[in-house]
């Protein structure tokens, strides 16, 4: 799992490279995961759990104020993007590269986004934002955009720009 998680994120490699890096036989892949699709689904499941926990930990470290908790996510994204091995959002990449619409990976990434959305929405409700669902949609778009721009244009400081836009969303009342 460790080898698969690392290699699929860094290189999107094939089964042979995964087996070599993990130092396991092809039979093990099929016994444990039923094949490559099962392994990809497990990698995504594991990664989403880790990333969701990281979001929660980041927010908890920011204190009790929902505004501070939401804005802390963009500070964390700046750290993530700044890492030398950052390659973008693994979930966007998975959704783009898994061409079979019924691949189990799509359900995992969709469910992950729903959980992150709920996390954002809960904080916005605590903040008494007048449109928590819509504002959570906007924040999620900022997160996705930050990760995409962080991979393609990191010198534009996308997390800082997204944070500014998030502040605007938090301060804007609907008409």
Secondary structure, 3 states (H helix, E strand, C coil): CHHHHHHHHHCCCCHHHHHHHHCCCHHHHHHHHCCHHHHHHHHHHHHHHHHHHHHHHHHHHCCCCHHHHHHHHHHHHHHHHHCCCCCCCHHHHHHHHCCCCCCHHHHHHHHHHHHHHHHHHHHHHHCCCCCHHHHHHHHHHHHHHHHHHHHHCHHHCHHHHHHHHHHHHHHCCCC
